[in-house]
Amino acid sequence: EFGCMVGSNVYLTPSGNQGFAPHYDDIEAFLVQIEGAKRWKVYAPVQEELILPRTSSKNLTIDEMKLLGEPIIEATLEAGDTLYLPR
């Protein structure tokens, strides 16, 4: 029992495609790779007010993506792998 609201989403990304453009979320997430493999890049917030955002962002523009710098996590999840992203 979590003692709070819980939701789940399932996404399918065909091989050789990108799922989402870079963005940030207002939730914590457990990413579970069910099949195949997916490359993930996780970046630090570029502004202090984005550390704990109250809403998710739109897809970042090319200019906004230039501010991201180097990823703090860069990993390939394979079937059975899990990645936890805290809020």
N, C-alpha and C positions, 0 to 999 in steps of 0.2 A: 504494500500500500504506500503510495507516494504522499497522500495527504494534500494534494493539489491537483489542478487541472492538468491533464496529459493529453497530447494529441500525437498523431503519427501521419506521415506522408510517405508516399512511394513515388520514386522518379525513375524513369527509364531513359537512359542516354545511349543512343545507338553508337556502335564502335566508330571511332574517328571523329566524333562530334563533341561540342562543348555543351554541358547541361545548362548552366546559367552564366550570364555575364557577371563579373565581379560585383559584389554587393555586400552589405552587412545586415545581420538579423538582430532582432530584439529578444531572442529566445536562446536557451541552451539546447544543444542538439547532440544526440548519439547518431553517428553516421555508421550504418551497417552495410557493408558491401555484400550483396547476396550472390552475385555471379559476375564473372569477368573481372576487369580491373579498371580503376579510375584514379587519375592523378589529381591531387588536391594541393592547392596553395592557399595558405592562411597568412594574413598580414596583420600587423599591429594597427590600432586606430591611428589615423593621421591627425586627428584633432582631439583634445582632451574631452570635449563634450560628447564624443562618440564612443567613449569607453563603455558606458552603460546606456545605450540609446533606448528611448521609449517606443520607437517605431522602427520597422525595417526600412532599408533604403530602397530607392529605385536602382536600376542598373547603373553602375558608375559610367560616366562619360570617359572618353579617351584622355581628356585633360585631368580628370580626377584620378584615373588609373596611374598617371605619371607620378602622382604624389605618394603612391603606396610604398615605394622603396622595395627592398628585398623581402621575400616571404620569411616569416618566423617559423613556419612549418611548411615543408614541401615533401609530400609522401604519396606513394601509390598504394591505394587500398586494393587488396585482392580478395577473392571470395572467402568469407568468414572473418575478415578483419573489421575492427570497430575503431572509430575515432570519436572522442568526446570533445565537444567545443563548449566550454562554459560560457555563460552570459557574461 
